[in-house]
Amino acid sequence: MVIKTISDLQIKESVEFLSSLDKDWECLIKKVGPCHLKISSELSPYESLLKTIAYQQLHAKAAETIFKKFLSLFKDNFPKADELLETNPILIRQSGFSQTKTETLLLIAKASVNKIIPEEKEIIYLNDDEIIERLTSIKGVGVWTAQMLLIFHLGRLDVLPIHDLGIQKGFQTLKSLDALPKPKLLVIAGEAWKPYRTIASWYLWRAN
């Protein structure tokens, strides 16, 4: 069965559902306003994964500068996987990537060549857990990275990145907690947000 990208109607239903949960959610949604989840569906899963790794743990402007320099090695286009594998790692490092990120980018390219990363025509038939299992088999790609692809590339409806600091801070603000919530608490709290945890995440990222 094809798993479709989240629709505008589903976003509307999600917001209405979350608003009805309690006053905290109602106030947060009023404060933030309408949900404008942007899906980068023009990228392939392989390209989306490259970009997610490139931007990981960096401020947006710094990541953008580094990524543009990286793409300039390939005439400002995303490199094909075999093209990236043929590139001197020193040139990739000179774009501004760490040694670890450089190695991960090359492993992603290798995984694409070996069909570990599903192509668009295949990935739409896989559920979230199947995609996470495939992607996290690549060294350097964790659950968080896979979840970012699920949310921002595939537009999956029910994803909650419990280890994301922004999500943790957002929930702390939402519920006026004295300390950051543990991931286990977010799992429990998130049960009430199903099947709209992606939209809940979008609002939690904007709670502060």
Phi, psi and omega in degrees: 000133177288129176262113189276156174295145179306137182259166177300323179295318179294323176297316179299314179297322179298313182297317179297319180296311181296320179299331183277352185292311179192177182295327181299312179293320179300316181292319180297315182293322176295320180293315184281322181096193184301149178278125177238070180287121182263124181254126181269062185287351179284345179270153172280162177305320178298313180295319179297321179293318176304312183293320180298315178296318181300321184272349186297133175062026177230151171295147188305315183294318179295317180297319180297318179298314180296316183293322177297320179295321177297312181295333180296339175293341185235039179057040176064024175242159171295133179286144169296155185301315181292328177294318179295320180294334180274355183277137178299123180303333179296321178295322178295317178300322182292345174292337180124000179282149173289167177301318181297315180294321178301314179297320180294318178301319180290325177291326176295317178298317179297319179295327177293315178299322182274008176066021175285320175278119182293146172280167184305318183292340179263320189295333181292347178263353183265142176279173186301315182296322179295320179293315179300317180298318180295312187288322182284357172284348177273124180301130180096349178254113181260182181299318181302314180300316179297322179293325177296322176294319178300319183281305193266348174253313184267342180063042179287146193278333194231061182243131179229105180281089188291342181265002181283125183298323179297322177294316180297315179295322179297318179291324176301317178292315182304317186253010178052049180277151179283334182224163177298139178288146173286153178307324180300322179294322179294324176300314181294311181298322183294342177302326181285344184265351180296146000263037186238036187290338175296315180290324174301317178298317180303317180287322179297324177298337184251015184284339183253000000 
